[in-house]
Amino acid sequence: MALDTRAVHAGRDDLVDLGVHAVPLDFSTTYPARDSAAEAARLDTFATGEMDGGLPIYSRVSNPTVERFESAIAELEGCQTAVAFASGMAALSACLLASVVQGKPHVVAVRPLYGTTDHLLESGLLGTFVTWAAADEVASAIRPDTGLVVVESPANPTLTEVDIAAVTEAAGPVPVLVDNTFATPVLQRPVEHGARITMHSATKFLGGHGDVMGGVIACDEEYARVLRQLRFVTGGVLHPMAGYLLLRGLSTLPVRIRAASATAAELARRLADHPKVERVHYPRIGGALVSIEVTGDPCAVVSEVRVITPAVSLGSVDSLIQHPGSLTHRIMPPDAREDAGISEQLLRLSIGLEDVEDLWQDLDQALVKA
């Protein structure tokens, strides 16, 4: 079936048989069972990261509502399975820890990345250490102890695109993690280009309304087993209510992405001719993000908007604007931001579902006043 159809029905295929229309929301933290010996055997299985398809035991292991979201995003990304976490950074942290526990703590990463991702890799807080490389330098940066290659395409906040197929070929047997938050499976499915791991900050487009936080890794079952082990012992689980809201968000994802992308493309075209804009960044793949480099004070532009929301994050039904150098990428040292191509004049726009003319008038007046 088409992506639009599966976005509506994925994770819900059994509802008719259950006799319900809305997805059941299970808030249980524990699940009773009279057969302790059988439960002990099941816990031994869960300790390996494998799921047996039976009833849950404890919500830190699994939750039925969250599993529906995991099943749905795995299907949309074309992967065997998915593992959900409390946030995008929790999902990334699990992948880094997976490399450490497998004895391969070296990471090759391509800038630019989300600011906190960059910081986590650079800091070595989880026992990894990083080599920064251009996309065409990945092969030469690989070492015997390399456990992961990390890329983001389109990248945050410059919207730089990476040839995922070329990177995966260069990485050889080393798993490639692609942060697909900006593109979503509507515009790009990294597994089709050879990537083993697809990551989302589900807080963004998957949720779509700025009211839920979560992260998810779509991957193969072998890799998922390691992630489930780590999630169980570290506790970075997705709350059932968040799983419910994220699954609901998926049903409108294709419609939202296409509508917002059409508006973003039109704004990018107009902004390219604006006298207060030096440069426009908009990816070939399309999408709802536009970044601009302005001639005046970028923070003044943010303060002058009235229709667009001045806030961090992205992917909501309302449009947002923020200055990466002050907020999302502030945690990076100035030289690292410069190396990633993040200028102080850069503003990042996440386009929502408002009328294009209202957004254009708001941007125009803010740019002129600033």
Protein Blocks (a to p, Z undefined) as FASTA:
>chain_A
ZZklmmmmgoplmmmmnopabdcddfbfbdcdfblmlmmmmmmmmmnopaehiacfbfkl
pcfklmmmmmmmmmmnopabdcddfbfklmmmmmmmmmmmnopabccddddddfklmmmm
mnomnopacddddfklmmmmpcfklcbdcddddddfklpacdfklmmmmnmmaccdddfk
lnommlocfklnopabdcddfklmmnonopaccddddddfklmmmmmmmmmmnopaccfk
lmmmmmmmmmmmmmmmmmmmmmmmmmmmmmmmpmkbfbdcddfkgpjbdcdddfblfklm
mmmpmkbccdehehiabdcdddfklmmmmmpcfklmmmnopafkbccddddfbdfklmmm
mmmmmmmmZZ
